[in-house]
Amino acid sequence: MPHRDVKPAVNESARLAAIADYDLELSRPEAEFDHVVDLASSLFNVPISLISIVESEHQFFKARVGLDVCSTSRDVSFCRFALDQTEPLIVEDASLDPRFKENPLVLGAPFIRFYAGARLLTEAGYPLGTLCIIDDKPRRFSSDQAQLLKKLARLVMDRLELRRSERKLRASQQRFERMTQSAASALVCSDSQGRITFFNRAAEKMFGASEAGSLGQPFIDLFPAMQRAVIQNEIARQRQEADPDSIGRLLEMEAQRQGGETFPIKIGLSTWSDADGPNCGAFIIDITQRIVAQERLQNLAHIDQLTGLPNRERFFQLADQALRKADCAALLLLDLDGFKDINDTLGHSAGDRLLQNVARRLKRAIGSDPGILGRLGGDEFVLFIPVANGASDAATIATTIIDQFKEDFSIDGDACHLNTSIGIAQSPADGETIEALLASADMALYRAKASGGGTSEIFTADLKMHAESRRTMQTELRQAFDDQQFELFWQPQVDMRTNETVGAEVLLRWRHPVLGLRSPGEFLPVLDKMLLANEVGDWAIRTALAQLADWDARGLRRIHVGVNLFELQFRSGTLALKTIAELARHHIGPDRLELEVTETTAIKSEQAVLRELTALRQAGVGVAFDDFGTGYASLSLLKRFPLSRLKVDQTFVRDMTEDRADAAIVESVLKLGTTFGLDVIAEGVETEEQACALRKLGCNAGQGYLYGKPMAVKQFEQHLLQPRRDAADGGRAMRSVG
């Protein structure tokens, strides 16, 4: 926009001397000016309002609203451009103004688009800085508004002049009254007798009283009786206070309309004296809408929006308060049995309505008991309740809750059967904090679900011992990984038509420096739940591919390798990227790597697993369902997941020659593989009879002790160097190596 009303630059040294003459203490903002920037922000409906003093190298903010910093370099200051203009500097869109479009305050926070600044001009004609308003959106600014801003800037100067001379006080008050008749905030002044002398239009609207009817009335009557002492004390404090920084602070309290209705306000008070004695001025903002918005946000932050129950954070707050007052209390942790199946079958909308119904039944079960019921997330609920008789009371409450689930839930006309498992912990025996009680209840809940669900378990000492043992194991596992105690063992996978080793599955082993080789059953269940599992899983993939590359370089038989995945590797969101990068680094074709995932992992983290496996299959990596038939997978899972192979679990292979049911299961899995276009490999092949039966059913790939136990890398390397055997004697030869 065109620049206007520019006069020759002022004498900079004289201007800086004027700043020093006003004793502005440039190092810090001053609270006495806060009400002015609040007023400017309110009048012009802008997020940022500043009183800026422009020094030789910096600009300092004596008061500010909407901005956290106290100063900036003069080089990036908009206000320095206003110093030479008699009229306010108006920048309606900084991104279009060549002076400012490259300014870091435009390109970055606070992302200035609109700026208006009026000089703080001394009576001698020296500009000290500006009163400015800022918005992050471009806007128009009328000449009337510019003049109003200019008047506000003069008000700031008046406050500064009060430091040097009280003679300017009356003129300042008169300008203030003229300017603020159109202000959005209520402005009220009173005399030495506490009688109202000024009452602007916003005050009329706010208090429901006319100016004529208010003038001469007691200022203190604008406030309810309980609040009047606060106002009187604040006025007295300001009149006696020697420190000017204490003047003009904002108070939040209640005011009273003419009809007696109270409402929340923010009020700033100022006092001064003239020939008639002490006076008081107040600007008042009705903050009813802000309070309503805060309560709404508070509700959103603390209440589960689906069920109306306290959310996790709020439950912890309430339960912690109740725990301090209770001699004996119980915490019940609930997990819904069968909810996921209903959610997957009927859809998430139906699942949400089901959770709402569950919350209502839980409230009904608690009744008038002084318990705190909350939803932790998903299908987990929690109850904290004082109990007089310890475990017996807690068990009775748990039974009452479980009984609420005997009746089916009706969702859109569908009868849904749901149950719940409950873990119970008692205070103070099982924990003296809510966090400790929740951890104990979680262990009891795990046992309740492991026993089949639909029941409750009370935390006991053996669970605590198990937890302590688990924590010890976790510490040892972290140390084992750091000390490189993990190894990969290789178990051959063969083409049962020729008995040729075509691949291997790598299995994690832990060679403890004192205890020797530890059983996977000892540590894998613990490792699987640790964040460390992600690092160990990535290490296994890297190590297996590096070993293939080494054998390729030495001319050994080219095989493929299968690596088991942990659930946490899918949650990282980087499994596919890291795996593809490792294949490229070692120059291994993606078709020589097969990643194995259990049905249980696929179901628990379906979306994360599906996303990563899809990317891997598109890159050519094989994907196998491990231990197929032992989990809870449905045929739809085979259709949705990008699989390349099924692994028949050894529990079916072991007795298939003697148990017709196991044989039928194996045959069914083979037929599923044919139908879905998937390869099938049988695990746990231990006898020639089993191998023969599998070949007759059309299974051409096998793995088990018949062909070799899991071997350390050097032993498996010797296995690969052996001459290839035919189907008649290959099994015996390979067993001798295993």
N, C-alpha and C positions, 0 to 999 in steps of 0.2 A: 504494500500500500504506500502512497506517497508520504514522505516525511514532511512535517509541518511545524511551524513555530519554533524553528531552531535559531538560537542566537549564538554568538561567538562563545567559545569555551571559556569557562571561568578560570580564574587564577587558581591553579591546583594547590599550590603551597598555602594560599590563604584559605582555601576550602578545607584542607587537612587541619589547619590551625583552628578553624571553627569547630571541627569535630572534637578536637582536643579540648576546646573551650567549654563544650557541653558535658565533658566528663562522662563519656558514654560507656566506659569499661568494656572495650570491644571483645573481650575474651568470653563473654557469656550473655545469654538472653536475659530479659528482665520481665518478671511476671506482671508488673503493673501495666504493661502494654497488651497482655494477652486478650483482654476483653475487646480491644480494638480490632485485632485480627479475627477474633471470633465473630464480631459484628460484621466486618467486611465479608467474611465467608458466607454469613447468613444473608446479608443484603443482596449480594450478587450471585448467590447460589453456586459457589465455586468450591472445589476441594482444598485449594491451597491459598493461604493469605500470609504475607510476610511483611515485617518492617525491616528493611535492609539498610545498613549503613555501609557505604562504599568507601573503603580505605584505599591506600596506595596499591596494595597487591591482593587484597581479599575483600569480599563483602561479608559482613557479619549480620546475623539475624537477631535483632533485639526481641522480637516476638514472632511466633510462627504457629500456624495450624496446618496440619496435613503434610508436614515435611519433617523428617527425623534429623537431618543434619543441621548444624549450627552455623556453618559458613561454607563458602566456595571460593575458588580462585576468582579474582577479578576478570581474568581472561575469558571466562565462560559466562560472566554476569550479563543478564539483559539490562539490569538496572543502570549500569554505567552509561548506556545509551540515552537514558532518560534524564541524566544530569544536565544536559545542555538544552533541554526543551522546556519551554514555558508551560506547554500543555502536556497532559499525560501522554506517555508513550503507549500506543495501542498496537499490538501485533495480533491480528485476528487469526492468522494461521502461520505459525513459525516455519512450517515445512515449505512454505512458498516464499518466504522472505530471505533474500540472498545474504542478509546479515546473520541469520540464525539457522538456516536449514542444515548446516554441517555442525552445529553446536552439539557437544556430547550430551547436554541436558535435553536436547530435542531428540537425538538418536537413541538415547538411553534414559534410565530413570532420572527424573520423574516424567519423561516423555512430554515435554511442554509443547502444546500446540497454540494455546491462547495465553497472551500476557498483556496486562495493563498495569502501568506503574506511574504513580504521581510523585513528584519530587517532595522531599522534606526540606523545605526552603526556610532558611533563617531570615530574620528581619533585615539583616545586612545583605541578603541576596546570595548567600552561599548554600548550595544544595548538599545536604549531609548524606542523602540516600533517597530511598523511595518507600512508599507504601504500595505494595503490588499485590495483584491477584493473579492466579494461574489456574489453568484448566488443561487436562490432557485431551480436550476436544476443541476444534476450532469453533469460534462463535462470533457473532456480531456484537458490537459495543457502541451504544448510542452516545451522542454528545452529552445528553442529560446524565447518563451513567458515568461518563468521564468526569463530568463536573462533580458528581456525588463522590467519586473516588478521590478527586482532588480535595474536596472538603474533608474527607476522612484523613487524608495525609496532613492537612492543616491541623486537624485535631491532635494528631501525633505530635506535631511541632508545639502545639499548645501545652501538651503534657511536659515536653522538654523545657519549654519556657518557664513552667511552674518551678522548676529547679532553681532558676535564677531570679525569678520575680513573681510574687503573688499578684502583682498588678494586672496580669493578663487573665486572671481566673474568671472574672465575670464575662469578659468577651468570649472566652473559650466556651463557657456554659451556654451563652446565647447562640453561638454557632452550632453547638451540639444540639440544642433544642430545635432549631430551625431544620437542621439536617435530618434529625431522627423522627420527625413526624411521619415520614413515609417508610420507616424501617419495619422489617418483618418481626423484629423482636420488640417486646414491650420495654418501654423506657419510662421510668418514674423517678422524679426528684422530690425531695422533701427539705423543709427548712429546719432551723434550730429547735423548733417545737415538735418536730416530727410530723408536720402537716404537709400533705401532698401539694407541691407547687407546679409540677409538670406531669402530664399523663397523656402519652401519645395514642394514636389511633390503634396501634397493635395492642396496647394495654387495654383499650376499651373492648376490643374483640376478645382478648384473652380472659379478662375478668368479668365480662358481661356487665360493665358499668360505664356510664358516660363520663367524658372529661369534666363536664360542668358539675356533675354530681360527685365527682371524686376529689376535685380540688378543695383543699382545706380539710379533708378527712384524714384521720390518723393513718400514716403509712403502714404501721404495724398491723392494721386490720386486714391487710391483704394476705395475711398468713394465719393458719389455724393456731389456736391457743398453745398447742404443744410445741410449735415451732418458733414462737415469738422471741423466746429467750435467746435462741441461736442468732437471730437477726440483730437483736439489741447488743449482744456480746460482740458480734463481728463489727458493728458500727463503732462501738466503744474501743475495741482493739485498734481499729484503723486510726482513730483520732489520737490515740496515745502512742501508737507504734512509731518508733524512730526509724526503723529500717524500711526504706521505700520498696524493697523487693517483696514485702509481705502485703502490700496494698494490691487490691484488685484480684484476689484469688477467687476462683469459681467454687460455689457451693451447690450441692445437690440436695434438695429438700422438697417440701410440699408448700403450695400456695392455695388460696381459697377464693373461689369465685363468689360473686355477689350473693348467689343463692345458697352458699354454704358448701358446695361441692369442692372437694379437694382434688388436686392434680399435681403430678411431679414436675419440677422445674429445675433449671440450672440458673443460678443468679450470680452476678458479679456486682459488687458494691464499691463505690468510691466516695471519699469524703473530702471536703475542702472548706475553707473559711473565707468569708467576705466581711464587709462592713456590718452586715446584719447578724453575723455569728456563723456557727458551723452548719454546713449543708451536707446532704447525702444524695447520691445518684445511684440508680440500679438499672441494669439491663437484664431482662428476664426472658428465658426461652422455655417454652412448653415442650417437655421431652416425653410426653405421653407416647407418641408413636415410636420413639427410640426404645422406650422401656418395653413396649409390646413386642417390638422386633427382637430385642434381647431375650425376652422370655421365650419367644418362638425358637430362636437359635439355641437357647439353653435346652429346650425340649428336644430339639433335633439332636443335640449333642449327647443327651443323657437317656433318651427313651428309644427303645427299639420300635421303629415306625410300623413294623408289621403286626406285632402283638400288643403293643402298648406297655410292655413290661420294661423295667430298668435294663439298659444294655450293660455290657460287661463293665465299662468304666464306672457307671453309676452304681451298679450292684456292689462293686468293690468298695466304693465310698460308703454306702449305706450299711453294708455288712460289717465293715471295719468299725464304724461308730457303734453298732449294736454289740459287736464282740467285746468292746471295752467295758460294756455295762453288764454283760452276762457272766454269771458264775459257771454255767454249763450250757453248751450249745452244740448243735449238730449242723453239718453242712452236707446236703444231699445233692449229688451230681447225677443228672438224668441224661440218658442218650436213648433216642427212639429206635426201636428195633423194627426194621422193615420200611422205614420212611423212604429210603432211596429208591426202593423198587416202586413204591407208589408214585413218587416224584417222577421217575423215568417213564412210568406207564401212562399216567394221567396228565403229565406236564407240570411245569413249574408253577403255573397259576393255581392249579388244584393243590399243589404242594404247599403254597402259601396259605391257602384257606384252611388246609389241614393243620398247619402250625398255629393258626389263630384259634381253631377249635381246641387244640391241645392246651393252649394257654388258658382258655376258659375253664377247661376241666381241672387243670392244676389249681387254679384259683378256687374252684369249688371244693377241691380236696382239702385245701388248707383251711378254708372257711374263715372263721374269725380269729384263728391263731395268729400271734404277732410275728409271723414269718416274713422274710424278704425273698420274693421270687423274682428271678431275672432270667434273661435269655443271653447266653454267652455267644451265640452265633450258630448258624446251620440248624441242626436238630438237637442241640445241647441246651438244656435248661439247668438252673441251679436254685437251690433253696437253702437259706440260712434261717435257723429257727432255734430259739431258746428251748431247752428241754430240762425238765426237773429230774427225770430218772435215767438220764444218760442213754445207753444203747437201746434199752427196751422201748423208750419213747420214740427214738429215731426209727427203730424197726417198725413200730406201729404206724408212724407217719408214712414210711415207705410202702407198707402194705396197703394203706388207704389210697395212695397215689396209684399203685399198680392196679388196684381194683377199678379205678376210673377208666382203665383201658379195656376192661372186659367187654364193654358195649362197643360195637362197631361205630366208626365215624361215617357220616353220610356226606359225600362231596359230589354235588351235581347229580344226585340220584344214585351214585355208586356207593356201595357199602365197602368201606376200607377198614381192614383189620390191622391194628397197630398195637405194639406193646412197648414197654420201656424197661431198660436196665438201669439200676441205681447203685451208685457207690456212696457209702456213708463214712464220714469222718467226724470225730468228736473233739470238742475243745474243752480243756486244754491238753488232753492226753495225746491227741494226734497232730497238734499244731497250735501255736499261739498267735498266728497271723492268718488272714484269709488266704494268702498265697500258699502257706504251708498246708492248711486244711484242704484246699482245692487239689494240691498235689497228692495228698493222702487219699482223698475221695476218688481221684482219677485212677489210682492203683486198684482200689476196691472195685471201681466200675469195670476195669479191664477184666478182673476175675469174674464179675457177674456176666459179662458178655461172653467170656470164654466158656462158661458153664451152660450156654444155650440161650441166654437172654430171658427177659420177662421175670427177672428176679432182682433181689438186692443183696449186696454184700457189705459187711462192715469191715473197715480197715483193721488189720490185726498186726501183731508184732512180726509175724513171718513175712508179711507183705513189706514191712519196713526193712527187714533184713534183705529181702529180695531187691528192694530199691537201692539199699546201700551197696549191695554186691554189684548191681547194675552200674552205679556211679563209679565204683572202683574199676570195673571192666572198661567203662568209657575212658577213664584216665589212661589205663594201660593201652587201649587201642590208639589213642592219640599219640602216645609215646612210641608205640610199635610202628606207626606210619612214619613218624619223624626219623626213627632209627632204621628204616628200610627192612623191617622184619617180615613184611608180607612177601609171598612168592606166588607164582602161578604154576599150578600143576596141570598137565595136559592129558586128557583121556581120548583115546583114538575113536574116531567115527569111521565106519567102514561101509563099503558097498558089499552087502551080504551075498550078492551073486558071485563075486570074485574074491571076497575077503580082503580086498585092497583097502588100505587106509587112505581115505580121501580128505579127511579133515580131523579136527579135534575140538573138544570143548575145553576152555581153560577154566579152572576152578581155583578160587582164592584159598590160600593156606597161610597160616601164621606160625612162623618158626620162632617160638619164644626162647630167649637166650638161656633160661633156667629150666622151664617146663618142657622144652622141645616142641614138636609139632602138635599144635592144639587143634582139637576137633572143630570143624566148621559149626557144628551145632552149639558149641560153647559161646562163640563170639558173633556169628552172623546175625542172629536175632537182635542183638544189641546194636551192632554196627548199622544195621538197616534203618534204625530210627535216629541215627546221629547225622548232623550236618557233614561230618567227616565222610559219610558214604559217597557224597558227590565227588570228593577228591579221590577216594580210593577207586571208584568206578572209572573215572577218567584215566587214572594211572593204569588200570588193568587194560583198557583199550590201547593206550600208548605202548605199554610193554609187550602186549601180544603182537601188535603190528610191527614193532621194532624187531621182534624175534623172527617173524616171517621174513622180513627184509634180510636179516642176517642169513637165514637158511637159503633164501633165493640167491644171495651173493655167493654162497659156497656151493651152489649146484645141488642142494638136497631136493627131495621130492616136493613138488608144489602142492600144497594143501590149502583148504580154507579153515578158518577158525571161528568158533562161536564164543561170545563173551556175554555173561549174564549182567543185566542192568539193575541198578538200585532205583527205587521209586524217586528218590530225591534228584537223580540225574535229570529227570523229566521236568521237575519244577524249576531248574536253573534256566530253562529256555534257550540254552546254548549247546545242547547235546549234539544236534545234527551238525551245526557249524564246526564244532571242535573235532568231531569224528571225521568229517569230510576233509578237514585240514590235515589231520594225522595221516589219512590214506594218501593224500597228495605228497606229504613230506617224505613218506617211506616208499613211494612209488608202488603201492599195493592196489590192485584192481578192486573196486568196491564189491564185486561179486564174490570175493574171497573172504569177506567179513559177514558174519551173521550175528545179530544182536538178539539176545533172548530176554523175553519179558513174561512174567507170570500173568495168568488171568486175573488174579486178585489185584495186582498193581494196575492193570489196564482198566479195571472197573473203578477203583478208588480215585484215580486221577485221569479219567477218560479223556477230557479235552486236551490236557497237556501232553498225554501219551500219544494221542492221535495226531496232534500237530507235529511232534518231533518225528514220529515213525513215518509219517507221510513224506516229510522232507528227506528222510534217509532212504526210503524205497525209491523215490524219484531220482536219487543219486545212484541207485543200483545196489545199495546195501541190502542184504537179506534180513528178514525179521521173522523170528520163530516164537510161537507160544510154547513156553516151557511147562512141563508137568500137565499137559492138556488132559482135561477130564476130572481133575481133582479140585478145581475152583468152582466158580459160580457163573461161568460165562454162558451166554445164550448163543443160539445160532446167529442172531442179529449181530453179535459182536464179531463173529467171523466175517460177516458181510461188510461191517463198517471199517475194520482195521486192515491196513495194507500188509497182510502177512505173505510170507513165502513158504513157510513150513510149520507143521505141527509136530510136537514131540510127545509121543505116547508115554505116559508116566509108568515108571517101573513097577508100581503097585499092581497094575493090570497085566503087565508082561510076566511077572514072577509066577503067577498061578494059572496062566492061560491054558497050559497043556492039561491041567487037572480041573479047572473051574470053567464050566461052560459060560457063565455070566461074564467072567473076565475076558474070555475069548470073544464073546459077542461084542463087548465094549471095544476091544482092539479092532475088530472087523468094522465096527461102526465108524470109528475114527478114520480108518483107511478110506472108507467110502465117502466120508465128509471131505477128506483131502482131495479125492478124485472130483467130487461135485464142485468144490470151490477152486479147483486148479492149484492145489497146494501139495508140496512134497510132504512126506511123513517119515519120521525116524523113530525107532523104538528105543527107549532107554531101559537099562537094567537087563540086557540079554546076557544070561549066565551059562546057558547050556546049549548044546547042539540041537536038542529037541525043540527048545524055544525058537532058535534061529530057523529051523526047518519049518516050524508051524507058521512063523511070520512070513517066510518066503512064499509059502503056499497061499497065504492071504494077499500076497502082492506087495508086501513091505520089503523094499530093497535096501534100506539103510538102517544100520543098527549101531548101538553103543552099549558097552557093558563089560563086565569082568571076563566074559568069553574072549573079548578082543584086547583087553588090557585095562588094568586099573589106572586111576589118575597117577601120573608120573611127574617127577621133577624134570626140568627142562633137559638136562644132560641125558637122563635115562630115555626120555621120549625121542631125543635126537638119535640115540642108538637104535631105537625102534624104527625110525624112518630109514636108517641105513641098512636095515635087514633086507634080504632078497624078498621079493613079493611071493606070496604063497597062494596055492589054489584053494578052492573052497573045501577040498577034502581034508587037508591037513593044516590049513591056515590058522584055525582057531587054536590048535594046540601050541603052534609056534608062538603066536602072539601072547598066549597066556603065560608062557615061560618067561617072556620079557616083562610082563606086568607083575 
